[in-house]
Amino acid sequence: MKITILVKGNETRYATRFSVRKLISGLVLVSLVMLVSSRSTESVYENQIRLNVIKTGLEEQSELVNQLKINTEQQVNGMVGQLADMQVQLERLDIIGKNLAQQAGLSVEDFVLPEQTSKDIAAEHRLTKKIEKLSDALSFKIQQLNALESILIGLNIELESKLAGRPIEHGWLSSYYGIRKDPFTGKPAMHKGIDFAGKSGSAVIATGAGVVTWSGERYGYGKLVEVDHGNGLKTRYGHNDELTVSIGDVVTKGQMLAKMGNTGRSTGAHVHYEVIKNGAQVDPLPYIYR
């Protein structure tokens, strides 16, 4: 089947004839070309967008990796610094423990790190494991120092509680221990302590560390302070004008207990000082001149 197209003007005339089959084939071909051309352009554009998205994502990932690397390096450097600090601290504590043990006359080996522990730390090359070993060593060192502290405190208490010296800072020995003439009756009587005379209000001090077991008025003594030093020893400080400690107070050697006075059975400002051993008064003089 064919189609004839006739174009007629005033002066011209044009006629052509087409095959319907060829015309349809041509139209289909043109449509396919246009469709493919259009589709190809759209696909390239979409791929370009996809590529840009992927590129941006990779750049972001690369930045994150770089930042992670920086952070990791900082953390590693921090761990190295921490490791060095721990090593220095451990060495310093070991030296302190050694010196204190030597001064106290104790076995140095019991208060320094075992040689094997130091070797294990030096041989460990894994950073985290080395820090872990150092941490364990520091904990052990702290336990050693705590034990050493307890021993030294005990030695110090024993030293401090040892009676020695005079119960005053200023004054003079005015009456000795033993039989003397009673200042009130004029008759011979046992004087169970030593008297130190001085200026009223001057300090009366402890001759050893201990616990205050009496602080107040007591017949004959006036205002009295009594201190228990342990091991069966007590001291008494009588005739005070003012007391500066209370029952239950822990006092140290040389600490002020009272102010000198003239209370109780007394004829002038002084402190009556007694040493009581296992419940009985003894001569304080040997303790004073230790």
C-alpha positions in Angstrom: 0.0 0.0 0.0 1.3 3.4 -1.0 0.3 7.0 -0.1 0.5 9.8 -2.7 1.1 13.4 -1.4 0.2 16.2 -3.9 1.2 19.8 -3.3 -0.2 22.3 -5.9 0.4 26.0 -6.1 -0.4 28.8 -8.6 2.7 28.2 -10.5 4.1 24.9 -9.2 2.9 21.4 -8.6 4.7 18.7 -6.5 3.7 15.2 -6.0 5.4 12.3 -4.2 4.4 8.8 -3.2 5.4 6.9 0.0 5.2 3.3 1.0 3.3 3.0 4.3 5.6 0.2 5.5 8.7 2.3 5.0 7.1 5.3 6.6 6.2 3.4 9.8 9.7 1.8 9.9 11.3 5.3 9.7 9.1 6.7 12.4 10.0 3.8 14.7 13.7 4.2 13.9 13.6 7.9 14.7 11.7 7.3 18.0 14.3 4.7 19.1 17.2 7.0 18.3 15.6 9.8 20.3 14.8 7.5 23.2 18.3 6.0 23.4 19.8 9.5 23.0 17.7 10.9 25.8 18.2 7.9 28.1 22.0 7.9 27.6 22.3 11.5 28.6 20.2 11.0 31.7 22.3 7.9 32.7 25.6 9.8 32.4 24.3 12.6 34.6 23.1 10.2 37.2 26.4 8.3 37.2 28.2 11.6 37.7 26.1 12.4 40.7 26.6 9.0 42.1 30.4 9.4 41.6 30.4 12.7 43.3 28.6 11.3 46.3 31.0 8.3 46.6 34.0 10.7 46.2 32.6 12.9 49.0 32.1 9.9 51.2 35.6 8.6 50.6 37.0 12.0 51.4 35.1 12.1 54.7 36.2 8.6 55.5 39.8 9.6 54.7 39.5 12.6 57.1 38.1 10.4 59.8 41.0 7.9 59.4 43.5 10.7 59.6 41.9 12.1 62.7 41.8 8.6 64.2 45.5 8.2 63.5 46.2 11.5 65.2 44.1 10.6 68.2 45.8 7.2 68.4 49.2 8.7 68.3 48.2 11.1 71.0 46.9 8.3 73.2 50.0 6.2 72.6 52.2 9.2 73.5 50.1 9.8 76.6 50.5 6.1 77.6 54.3 6.4 77.1 54.4 9.5 79.3 52.3 7.8 81.9 54.6 4.8 81.8 57.6 7.0 82.4 55.9 8.8 85.3 55.0 5.5 86.9 58.6 4.2 86.6 60.0 7.4 88.2 57.4 7.3 91.0 58.2 3.6 91.7 61.9 4.2 91.8 61.4 7.2 94.2 59.1 5.2 96.5 61.6 2.4 96.5 64.4 4.8 97.6 62.2 6.3 100.3 61.3 2.9 101.7 64.9 1.8 101.7 66.1 4.9 103.5 63.4 4.7 106.1 64.0 1.1 106.8 67.8 1.7 107.2 67.1 4.6 109.6 64.8 2.5 111.7 67.3 -0.4 111.8 64.9 -2.7 109.8 65.7 -5.3 107.1 65.9 -3.3 103.9 65.0 -6.4 101.8 61.5 -6.4 103.3 60.7 -2.8 102.1 62.1 -2.7 98.5 60.6 -4.3 95.4 61.7 -7.9 94.7 64.5 -8.1 92.1 62.3 -10.4 90.0 59.5 -7.8 89.8 61.9 -5.2 88.5 63.3 -7.7 85.9 59.8 -8.6 84.7 58.9 -4.9 84.2 62.1 -4.3 82.3 61.6 -7.4 80.1 58.0 -6.5 79.1 57.8 -4.7 75.8 54.0 -4.7 75.3 52.9 -1.2 76.3 49.6 -2.1 78.0 51.1 -5.1 79.8 54.0 -3.0 81.0 51.7 -0.4 82.4 49.7 -3.2 84.1 52.8 -4.6 85.7 53.9 -1.2 86.9 50.5 -0.6 88.4 50.7 -3.9 90.3 54.2 -3.0 91.5 53.0 0.4 92.7 50.2 -1.2 94.6 52.6 -3.6 96.2 55.0 -0.7 97.0 52.2 1.2 98.7 51.4 -1.9 100.9 55.1 -2.0 101.8 55.1 1.6 102.8 51.9 1.3 104.8 53.5 -1.6 106.8 56.6 0.5 107.3 54.6 3.4 108.5 52.8 1.3 111.0 56.1 0.0 112.3 57.6 3.5 112.5 54.5 4.8 114.3 54.9 2.1 116.8 58.6 2.8 117.3 57.8 6.5 117.6 55.1 6.0 120.2 57.4 3.8 122.2 60.1 6.5 122.0 57.7 9.4 122.8 56.1 7.6 125.7 59.5 7.0 127.3 59.6 9.4 130.3 62.4 11.8 130.2 63.1 15.4 131.1 61.5 18.0 133.4 57.8 18.8 133.6 58.5 22.6 133.2 60.1 24.8 130.7 61.3 27.4 133.2 61.9 27.0 136.9 64.0 25.0 139.4 63.8 21.9 141.5 62.7 22.9 145.0 61.9 19.6 146.8 63.1 16.0 146.3 61.4 12.7 146.6 61.5 11.0 150.0 61.1 11.8 153.7 61.0 15.6 154.5 59.5 18.0 157.0 55.9 18.6 156.1 55.5 22.4 155.4 52.1 22.4 157.2 52.7 20.3 160.3 56.5 20.6 160.6 56.7 16.8 161.1 58.6 14.3 159.0 56.4 13.0 156.1 56.9 11.0 152.9 57.0 13.3 149.9 56.0 11.0 147.0 57.1 13.3 144.1 59.4 16.1 143.1 58.5 19.8 143.3 59.5 22.3 140.6 59.0 25.9 141.5 58.6 28.7 139.1 56.5 31.7 138.0 52.8 31.4 138.4 51.1 30.8 135.0 54.2 29.3 133.4 53.8 26.1 131.3 53.6 22.6 132.8 54.5 20.1 130.1 54.2 16.3 129.6 57.3 14.3 130.1 56.1 11.7 127.6 53.3 10.9 125.2 50.2 9.3 126.6 46.5 9.6 127.3 45.0 12.0 129.9 43.2 9.9 132.6 42.5 12.8 135.1 42.0 16.5 134.6 40.4 18.3 137.5 40.3 18.9 141.2 41.7 16.2 143.5 42.1 16.2 147.2 45.6 17.5 148.3 46.7 17.9 144.7 44.5 20.9 143.8 44.0 21.0 140.1 45.6 17.8 138.8 46.5 16.3 135.5 47.3 12.6 135.2 48.7 10.9 132.1 48.9 7.2 131.3 52.0 6.4 129.2 51.3 2.6 129.0 53.5 -0.2 130.2 52.3 0.5 133.8 53.7 4.1 133.9 51.7 7.2 134.8 52.7 10.8 135.7 50.9 13.3 137.8 51.2 17.1 137.7 49.6 18.8 140.7 48.8 22.3 142.2 48.1 23.9 138.8 46.4 27.2 138.4 44.7 26.3 135.0 44.3 23.0 133.1 44.6 23.0 129.3 43.8 19.3 128.6 40.8 17.1 129.2 40.2 13.4 130.1 40.7 11.3 127.0 43.1 13.7 125.2 46.1 12.2 123.6 49.2 14.3 124.4 52.7 14.3 123.0 56.0 14.7 124.8 56.6 18.4 125.6 52.9 19.4 125.1 51.5 21.9 127.6 49.1 20.3 130.1 48.5 23.2 132.5 49.6 26.5 133.9 51.7 26.5 137.1 49.8 27.5 140.2 49.3 27.2 143.9 46.1 25.2 144.4 45.5 22.4 146.9 47.9 21.6 149.7 50.6 24.0 148.5 52.6 27.0 149.9 53.7 28.6 146.7 53.6 28.4 142.9 55.1 25.1 141.8 54.2 21.8 140.1 54.2 18.6 142.2 55.5 15.9 139.7 55.0 12.2 140.4 55.9 9.0 138.5 53.7 6.0 139.3 54.9 2.6 138.2 52.5 -0.3 138.5 50.3 1.6 140.9 53.0 2.9 143.3 54.8 6.2 143.4 58.6 6.0 142.6 61.4 8.5 142.6 61.0 10.6 139.4 64.6 11.7 139.4 66.0 8.8 137.4 63.3 9.5 134.7 64.1 13.2 134.7 67.8 12.7 133.9 67.5 10.0 131.3 
